[in-house]
Amino acid sequence: MDDIKGKLTNKDNGGCLWALLGIFFPYVGVVLWFLWKKESPKTAESIGKGSLITILFLSIFVIIFLGLLFLNNFIKSI
């Protein structure tokens, strides 16, 4: 019985593949982070960091894009 329990235990080693999943699918990463933050903290941290990187990058990109769009319209109106 102990041998079976040893094989079924959850390995929480984080890993870069979880971070890549968070980078390419940030919303899935946020949901998984929320679900795993107590059960598997290292894996949750890895996928959360990947998601956070993507969300921050996209937010900065949108702010820059909107700023340039506003600047372009402002220059055309002069």
Secondary structure, 3 states (H helix, E strand, C coil): CHHHHHHHCCCCCCCHHHHHHHHHCHHHHHHHHHHHCCCCHHHHHHHHHHHHHHHHHHHHHHHHHHHHHHHHHHHHHC
